């Protein structure tokens, strides 16, 4: 079992996902009008401007900063998973 994951963020790094969660725009990539869901545990937005030749996808992140998927707690992973499920299947 890994007790501590290494961090790759340089000193002073500002997470672009966290800025969206806080309600700030991350120009030119994400603006608050792109946000399609907030439930108090996760935030989801359309990322249509991130990659050329991709009309967009939905990014779902926990509202707490997590550097990578391997650092997600079970509770955070469940929240992200539940946010991606259609509301009629809950």
QUIGI-V959342 format. One line per field, one symbol per residue. phi: phi as a letter, one per 40 degrees, with the letter a starting at -180 (. if undefined). psi: psi as a letter, one per 40 degrees, with the letter a starting at -180 (. if undefined). Layout:
# QUIGI-V959342
phi=???
psi=???
This chain:
# QUIGI-V959342
phi=.ccacccbccdgcbccccccdcgccbcccbbccccbabbgbbbbacbcbcbcgbchabbbbccccbcacccccdcccccccccccdcccc
psi=hhdhiiiehihehhhddddddeeiigiedhideehehheedihiihfeedhieheiihhhiieihhdideehiddddddddddeiidee.
